[in-house]
Amino acid sequence: LLPKDNIADKLIIDDLIKRDFHIVILGDVGAGKTTTLQYVCKRAIEFDDKFFTENSFPLLVRLIIFERNETIFDNIQRVLGIKVRYVGGALLNNIESRNRQHLEERMLIQSMIFNYIEELKPIILIDGFDEITIERQKQIYSELNELFLNIRNAKIILTCRSSAYDINLPNSGVYEICSLNEIQI
C-alpha cells in the first residue's frame, strides 16, 4: 500500500494494522481491496499474535448488502447479536416529541455500541463505500465520521474505489493499494 500523498513509501498491511490510526484503502476495480480485507480476516482467525497485538477479532461490514435504511450501527448491533430496547420516555402524541424521543433513543443505542466496541476491541472492516449510492454515501459518511472520531481501542479499515473517495475522515491514514505482481496474483 502507498500513502495517498507520498508514493515513495510502500507499506504492507501487516505494518499498517499496528499503527495508532484507522485506515482507508483506496484502489481501482479489481486492485485487491476486498482481498486485502480477506487477508486481514484470515490472519485474525488464525490468531496471529504478531499481526494482531491489540484487536480481538474481525468484524466485517459489507455496505453493499445493507437493507434500505440500515445504519452501520444497526449492522454491528445485528452481527454481534446485541439486543437493545429503549424503555425510557412516555407515550407521546406530538409528532415532534416522538421524533425527538426517537433521536434520543438512536443516540443512546449508538453510545452503547461505541462502548461495546471499545470493550471488545475488534478490527472493523468496512468494505465498499464506493458500491453504495451517492445518497447513501452521505448518510454513511456521517456514521463513519462518528466511528473514526470516537473509536480508539478498535481498528477500522474502510475500502473505497480511488475515484469515489472525496471525503476526509478523522484519525485515519489514506493509502492507495499497489498493483499485484505475478507471484501475488
Secondary structure by P-SEA (a helix, b strand, c coil): ccccccccccccaaaaaaccbbbbbbbcccccaaaaaaaaaaaaaaccccccccccbbbbbbcccccccccaaaaaaaaabbbbbbccccccccaaaaaaaaaaaaaaaaaaaaaaaaaacccccccccccccaaaaaaaaaaaaaaaaccccbbbbbbbcccccccccccbbbbbbcccccccc
